[in-house]
């Protein structure tokens, strides 16, 4: 049922982007987001939220600080995760999801701290925890939460639709 939900989620996404030239890249990104999130046991809505907030689904987005790709990997983080091509959708999502999984484990499942560390760096968040009050980071975590909840709601609605149509 879980895989079926992800497949339907990707298919629903496909219909809304079918008319744009970026549709194939978005579909590829959605596929890797769902696959790696499930593999590394990271909530799919969280990974989708990171991609949307970080790059707005642009595979080779480049930030002023040097982060690149869908999940905006910094050069040292990419090197640590053995990501050779940060513009490769597959490699970038794989590395980003592995990093998120590691952060979630490091912060004992606290998605707020994992999100803050993804944005600001794991060292500062490790030292300060919830006492870290940088306004940019607080705003980022707040936006991440809203985006995560939106994607989680979409997943719930798709699952409910599947259950209603399941006539086994």
N, C-alpha and C positions, 0 to 999 in steps of 0.2 A: 504494500500500500504506500509506503514511504517513497519508493522509487517511482511508482505510478504518479504520485503527487508532483514529484520533481519534473517528470516528463511532461505532465500537463502544464506545469508552470512554464516550462520552456516553450511549449506549443502556444500557450496564451501570449507569451512575450513575442513569439514569432509573428503572430497575426497583427500585433500592433506596430511592428517595425518592418513589415513586409514591403512597404512602399518606399522605404528609404534606401540609400546606397550603403548605409552602415549596417543594414540588417544582418548580413552574413557574419560580420565581426561581433555584433551584439549576441547573436545566437551562439557563436563559438564561445564567447565569454561566459554567457549564462550556463552553457554546458560544463565548462571547466569549474565555474564557481560551485555548481551543484555537486559535481563529482568529487572535487577535492574537499569541499566542506563535509560531505558525508564520510569520505575516507578518513579524514583527520578529526572527525566528530566535533566540528565547529558548527554552530547554528547557521544554516544557509541564509536566513535573513540578515544575520550579522555580516557575513561576507558580502552579500549584495549591498548592504548599507555602506560598508567600507569602500567598495568600488564606486558606488554612486557619489559619495561624499568626496573621495580622493581624486577621481579622474572623470566623473560623469560618463563612465563607460568608454572613454577614449583610450584605445590600446597603447598609444605611445605618448600620452600626456607627459609634459615635462614641467616641473614646478620651478620657481625661482631659486629654491634651495637645493635643487639637483635631484629630487626624487623623480622616478620615471615609471611609466606604465600604469596599467589599470589600478594596481594597488599601491602605486607611488612608493616603490622601494628605493631607499637611499643606497648609494654605492657600497658602503661598508656592510649594510644589512644584506644586500643582494650577494655580495661576495661570501659572507658568512653562511648564507643559505644555498650557495653554489648555483646561483642564477646567473647564467652567462649573458643572456640577451633579455634585458629588462623590458624590451618592447614586444617580446614574444608573449602572446596571451597565455599559452600553456605554462611557460616557465614563470611568468610574473605571478599568475594566480596560485600556482603550486607553492612558490616561495612565500607569497603573502599569507596564504592560509596556514602554512606550516608555522610561520612567525606568529600569527594570531593564536594558533593552538598552543604554542609555547607560552605566550603571554597569559592566556587564560589559565593554564596550569600554574604558572608562576604566581599569579594573583588569586589563586584558589577559587577560580570560577567567577570572580567579580568582573563582569563585563564592562563596568564603568572604568575600573582601573586598567583593564586590558586595552580599552579604547583610548584612554588617556596616554598610556605608554606607547601605543601604536603611533599616536600623533606627536607626542613630546619627547619620547625616548624612555626606554625602560629604566635607566639609572635614576633619573630625577623622580619618577613616580615610585620607584622602589624605596627611595629614601624618605619621601614625604607622604606617600599613600593618599588617603582622602584629605589630608591637610594641604595638599598641593592646590593652590587657588589661583593659578595663572588665568586671567580672564579669557585668553584665547583658547586655552585647553578646556576650561569649563564650558565655554560656548560650543566647542567642537563636540564634547561628550554629550551635551544637550541635543545638538543637531543629530548626532549619531543615534541617540535613543529614539528620537522622533522617526527617523528613517527606518531604523530597525523595527519599531512597532508597526509602521506602515507595511513593510514587507512581511512581517509575521502575520498581520491581519489578512493580507492577500493570500498567503499560504493557507490560513485557516478557512477562508472562503472557498478556495479551490478544493480543499479536503472535504468540506461539508457538501459541496456539489457532487464530488465523487461518491460519497456515502449515500446521498439521495438517489443517485442513478445506479448504484450497485444492487442488482436484482438477483444475485446468486440464489 
